[in-house]
Amino acid sequence: MARDGTNRGGARPGAGRPKKALTEKIAEGKSAKVMMQPAEIESEDVPPVREFMQELQRDGTKLLADEVYTETYQWLRERGCERLVNRQLVEQYAMSISRWIHCEQIVSKYGYISKHPTTNAAIASPYVSMSQNYMKQANQIWAQIFQIVRENCSMEFQGSPQDDIMEKLLRSKNP
């Protein structure tokens, strides 16, 4: 404890040897058990998408959160991990990605530069920094989801729903 009464030092988050994936443990012949036990509930193909994920935006465009949510949930289902990942975590990921796409569409439409409200001087568009923040948030949430899948999926897999996010952005561009 420091003189000012605060605790400092100690292990840092993420420090140390990273955990091995379940598939690596199985390949090495070690006894591998699933870290988390899935809830004993009947799962649907995809849980219903909530209303707030389907609402029109103020500028009249459609938010793509429902599509991202469905694709992510199906990806989890293919790996048998849909019951291990909290539904709210998938919803947060879908909203972050769809907000990022929406900000990128606005940047494409209006450009990187805007006017300052009082001086009329050129400034960086606020949508650029909002886009960066949403992408950072989405990547952090995806890391949590992927870690759960990595530790609990007993089969090798390739690809992820993040692989074609840019394709989704380009497809959703309005003419």
C-alpha positions as CSV (number, residue, x, y, z in Angstrom):
1,M,0.0,0.0,0.0
2,A,1.3,3.5,-0.9
3,R,1.6,6.4,1.5
4,D,-1.6,7.9,0.1
5,G,-3.6,4.7,1.0
6,T,-4.0,3.3,-2.4
7,N,-3.1,-0.2,-3.5
8,R,-0.7,-0.3,-6.4
9,G,1.0,-3.0,-8.3
10,G,0.0,-6.6,-8.5
11,A,-0.9,-8.8,-11.4
12,R,-2.1,-6.9,-14.5
13,P,-5.2,-8.0,-16.4
14,G,-4.2,-10.4,-19.1
15,A,-0.8,-11.0,-17.7
16,G,0.7,-14.5,-17.6
17,R,0.5,-17.4,-20.0
18,P,-2.6,-17.5,-22.1
19,K,-5.0,-20.3,-21.6
20,K,-4.9,-23.1,-24.2
21,A,-7.9,-23.7,-26.4
22,L,-9.9,-26.8,-25.7
23,T,-9.0,-28.3,-29.1
24,E,-5.3,-27.9,-28.2
25,K,-5.8,-29.7,-24.9
26,I,-7.6,-32.6,-26.7
27,A,-4.8,-32.7,-29.3
28,E,-2.2,-33.1,-26.6
29,G,-4.1,-35.9,-25.0
30,K,-4.8,-34.2,-21.8
31,S,-8.1,-34.6,-20.1
32,A,-10.0,-31.6,-21.2
33,K,-13.2,-30.7,-19.6
34,V,-15.6,-27.9,-20.6
35,M,-15.0,-24.9,-18.4
36,M,-18.5,-23.6,-18.4
37,Q,-21.6,-25.8,-18.2
38,P,-24.4,-24.7,-20.5
39,A,-27.8,-23.9,-19.1
40,E,-30.3,-26.7,-19.3
41,I,-32.8,-24.9,-21.5
42,E,-34.3,-25.6,-24.9
43,S,-32.7,-23.4,-27.4
44,E,-34.3,-22.1,-30.5
45,D,-32.5,-21.7,-33.9
46,V,-32.1,-18.0,-33.0
47,P,-33.8,-16.3,-30.1
48,P,-36.2,-13.6,-31.3
49,V,-34.6,-10.2,-32.1
50,R,-35.7,-7.5,-29.7
51,E,-37.5,-4.4,-31.0
52,F,-34.8,-1.9,-30.2
53,M,-32.5,-3.7,-32.6
54,Q,-34.9,-3.3,-35.5
55,E,-35.9,0.3,-35.2
56,L,-35.4,2.9,-38.0
57,Q,-32.7,5.5,-37.3
58,R,-33.5,9.2,-37.1
59,D,-32.1,9.7,-40.6
60,G,-34.5,7.0,-42.0
61,T,-31.9,4.2,-42.5
62,K,-32.3,0.7,-41.1
63,L,-30.1,-0.4,-38.3
64,L,-28.4,-3.7,-39.2
65,A,-28.3,-5.0,-35.6
66,D,-30.9,-7.7,-36.3
67,E,-28.8,-9.2,-39.2
68,V,-25.5,-9.1,-37.2
69,Y,-27.3,-10.7,-34.2
70,T,-28.7,-13.5,-36.3
71,E,-25.4,-14.2,-38.1
72,T,-23.4,-14.2,-34.8
73,Y,-25.9,-16.4,-33.0
74,Q,-25.9,-18.9,-35.9
75,W,-22.1,-18.9,-35.9
76,L,-22.2,-19.8,-32.2
77,R,-24.8,-22.5,-32.8
78,E,-22.6,-24.1,-35.4
79,R,-19.9,-24.5,-32.8
80,G,-22.3,-25.7,-30.1
81,C,-21.7,-22.6,-27.9
82,E,-24.9,-20.7,-28.2
83,R,-26.0,-21.5,-24.7
84,L,-22.6,-20.6,-23.2
85,V,-22.6,-17.0,-24.4
86,N,-24.9,-14.6,-22.7
87,R,-27.6,-13.3,-25.0
88,Q,-27.0,-9.7,-23.9
89,L,-23.4,-10.0,-24.9
90,V,-24.4,-11.0,-28.4
91,E,-26.9,-8.1,-28.5
92,Q,-24.2,-5.6,-27.3
93,Y,-21.9,-6.9,-30.1
94,A,-24.6,-6.6,-32.7
95,M,-25.5,-3.0,-31.6
96,S,-21.9,-1.9,-31.6
97,I,-21.2,-3.3,-35.1
98,S,-24.4,-1.8,-36.5
99,R,-23.7,1.6,-35.0
100,W,-20.2,1.4,-36.4
101,I,-21.6,0.6,-39.9
102,H,-24.1,3.5,-39.5
103,C,-21.3,6.0,-38.6
104,E,-19.2,4.8,-41.5
105,Q,-22.2,5.3,-43.9
106,I,-22.6,8.9,-42.6
107,V,-18.8,9.5,-43.0
108,S,-19.1,8.2,-46.6
109,K,-22.1,10.4,-47.3
110,Y,-20.9,13.7,-45.7
111,G,-17.1,13.3,-45.7
112,Y,-14.4,13.5,-43.0
113,I,-14.5,17.2,-42.5
114,S,-17.4,19.3,-41.1
115,K,-17.9,22.9,-39.9
116,H,-17.4,24.1,-36.4
117,P,-20.8,25.2,-35.1
118,T,-19.7,28.7,-34.0
119,T,-16.5,29.6,-35.9
120,N,-17.4,27.8,-39.2
121,A,-13.8,26.6,-39.3
122,A,-13.1,23.2,-40.7
123,I,-12.9,20.4,-38.1
124,A,-12.8,16.6,-38.2
125,S,-16.2,15.1,-38.4
126,P,-17.5,13.8,-35.1
127,Y,-18.7,10.7,-36.8
128,V,-15.1,9.6,-37.4
129,S,-14.3,9.4,-33.7
130,M,-17.7,7.9,-32.9
131,S,-17.0,5.2,-35.5
132,Q,-13.6,4.5,-33.9
133,N,-15.2,4.2,-30.5
134,Y,-17.9,1.8,-31.7
135,M,-15.3,-0.4,-33.5
136,K,-13.2,-0.5,-30.3
137,Q,-16.2,-1.5,-28.3
138,A,-17.2,-4.1,-30.8
139,N,-13.7,-5.6,-30.8
140,Q,-13.6,-5.8,-27.0
141,I,-17.0,-7.6,-26.9
142,W,-16.0,-9.9,-29.7
143,A,-12.8,-10.8,-27.8
144,Q,-15.0,-11.9,-24.9
145,I,-17.3,-14.0,-27.1
146,F,-14.5,-15.6,-29.0
147,Q,-12.7,-16.4,-25.7
148,I,-15.7,-18.4,-24.5
149,V,-15.9,-20.2,-27.8
150,R,-12.2,-20.9,-27.9
151,E,-12.1,-22.4,-24.4
152,N,-15.2,-24.5,-24.9
153,C,-15.4,-25.6,-28.5
154,S,-14.2,-29.1,-28.9
155,M,-13.8,-29.0,-32.7
156,E,-11.4,-27.0,-34.9
157,F,-13.1,-24.1,-36.8
158,Q,-12.1,-21.4,-39.3
159,G,-13.6,-18.0,-39.9
160,S,-15.9,-15.8,-37.8
161,P,-18.8,-13.4,-38.4
162,Q,-16.2,-10.6,-38.2
163,D,-14.7,-11.7,-41.5
164,D,-17.3,-10.1,-43.7
165,I,-18.2,-7.0,-41.8
166,M,-16.7,-4.8,-44.4
167,E,-18.7,-6.7,-47.0
168,K,-21.8,-5.9,-45.1
169,L,-20.9,-2.3,-44.9
170,L,-20.4,-2.1,-48.6
171,R,-23.6,-4.0,-49.4
172,S,-25.7,-1.7,-47.1
173,K,-24.5,1.5,-48.8
174,N,-27.4,3.5,-50.2
175,P,-27.1,4.8,-53.8
